[in-house]
Amino acid sequence: MKDSTALVTMKLTFEGAATTKINYELFYRTTSGTDLLALSLGEERREFGPTKESIGGISSLRFASDGGRTVEIRALRGQPQLFGVVAETETPGFVLDTLGINGARFGTPLAWQKESFSAVLAARHPLVAVVAYGTNEVFDEEAVARHAERQRQFIERLRAAVPDIGCIVAGPTDVGRGGMAAAERVAALDEAERSTAEELGCIYFSPYQLISKEGGFIAWQKTEPPLALSDGIHLTARGYSRLGEAMAQQCFNLRPRAE
């Protein structure tokens, strides 16, 4: 949201949402002292802008409503930046925050403003971080050692923000394109990520090894229904579910090595 005409709307659609109290937290940044936003919840409306209280330069606004109401956030003046909204019920349960971005690499989060990222991460205080990068890097020219160093830097950044955070690292998947050079690089990246993860006391899950044991990427393409797509890089929803089930099973049975 970097435009004075920008508008974002959100409505929860899970069963029972209309009668469930939802606690929201909106993260935003104002770029000048005159920026102004409006929050609408049905007929209710409030305006807000710069605040002296911020998390690493990012402000937050907390509010509550029943889940049946549409949340509308509109930029009224200036160029405020909207980063996201957390919506949680008051019932204890499992919370998943995801930072998945197409085409991302370890260098992606390392390029984010460190102070803001660390402060927001500390405020959320996750119990476990699942770090999954590597497949995009198969087709890069970056040295494997440099990739492992970026992995180390990112995990250290997570721990600097949340010292007691648990750590699970998922490496690259196998690929079905790029020939022998890509096949050798996947294996090298997998081994480098495993070594770094274990050195740092993280659980390591290897999609590459799992797929390889089941015949490789091409075999996953040929299953019925298929587990991998024809682009030679991505898996199907069923394939990713297969990885998720395997990773969960491994995590239930393994403990990270002592540092």
Buried (B, 14 or more C-beta within 10 A) or exposed (E): BEEBEBEBEEEBEEEEBEEBEBEBBBBBBBEEEEBBBBBBBEEEEEEBBBEEEBBBEBBBBEBEBBBBBEBBBBBBBBBBBBBEBBBEBEEEEEEEEEEEEEEEBBBBBBEEEBEBBBBBBBBBEBEEBBBBBBBBBBEEEEEBEBBBBBBBBBBEBBBEBBEEBBBBBBBBBBBBEBEEEBBEBBBBBBBBBBEBBBEBBBBBBBBBBBBBEBEBBEBBBEBEEBBBBEEBBBBBEEBBEBBEEBBEEBBEEEEBEEE
